[in-house]
Amino acid sequence: MPYLKVYEQYVVGMLTNFPSLPLDRIHNMLKMFVSEPPYDKSVHQLEAGPDIALMFSSTSSNQMAPSSN
């Protein structure tokens, strides 16, 4: 699913600039700015997507607390 990489790049960029950006804002920005491949997912699909969900949790946890390793 190469389109997930495109979506991931946009989301990582958004969260880098706005770490507390709500999911509905991320979804709306993806709809506005991702044209190739066209973003046609619902907010529920974005929330439930396995690759995107993992990215959200790793991004938030990396910003919240340092690793205990």
C-alpha positions in Angstrom: 0.0 0.0 0.0 2.3 2.8 -1.2 -0.4 5.4 -0.7 0.0 4.9 3.1 3.5 6.2 2.9 2.3 9.4 1.3 -0.3 9.8 4.0 2.2 9.0 6.7 4.7 11.6 5.4 1.9 14.3 5.6 0.8 13.3 9.1 4.4 13.2 10.4 5.0 16.7 9.0 1.8 18.0 10.6 2.6 16.4 14.0 6.1 17.7 13.8 4.8 21.3 13.5 1.7 20.9 15.6 2.1 18.0 18.1 -1.4 18.2 19.6 -3.3 18.5 16.3 -6.6 16.7 16.7 -7.5 13.8 14.5 -10.4 15.6 12.7 -8.0 18.5 11.8 -5.4 16.0 10.4 -8.2 14.3 8.4 -9.4 17.7 7.0 -5.9 18.7 6.1 -5.2 15.4 4.3 -8.4 15.9 2.3 -7.4 19.4 1.3 -3.7 18.8 0.5 -3.1 15.2 -0.6 -4.1 14.9 -4.2 -1.8 12.1 -5.5 -2.9 9.6 -4.6 -6.2 11.2 -3.7 -7.1 11.0 0.0 -10.6 9.6 0.2 -10.7 7.9 3.6 -13.1 8.7 6.4 -12.0 10.0 9.8 -12.9 6.6 11.2 -10.7 4.8 8.7 -7.8 7.2 9.5 -8.3 6.5 13.2 -8.5 2.7 12.7 -5.8 2.3 10.1 -3.1 0.0 11.4 -0.1 1.8 10.0 -1.4 5.3 10.9 -2.5 4.2 14.4 1.0 2.8 15.1 2.5 6.0 13.8 0.3 8.1 16.1 1.2 6.0 19.2 4.9 6.0 18.5 5.0 9.7 17.7 3.1 10.6 20.9 5.1 8.3 23.1 8.4 9.5 21.7 7.5 13.1 22.4 6.0 12.4 25.8 8.6 10.4 27.6 12.2 9.3 26.8 12.9 5.6 26.3 13.7 3.6 29.4 16.3 1.5 27.5 
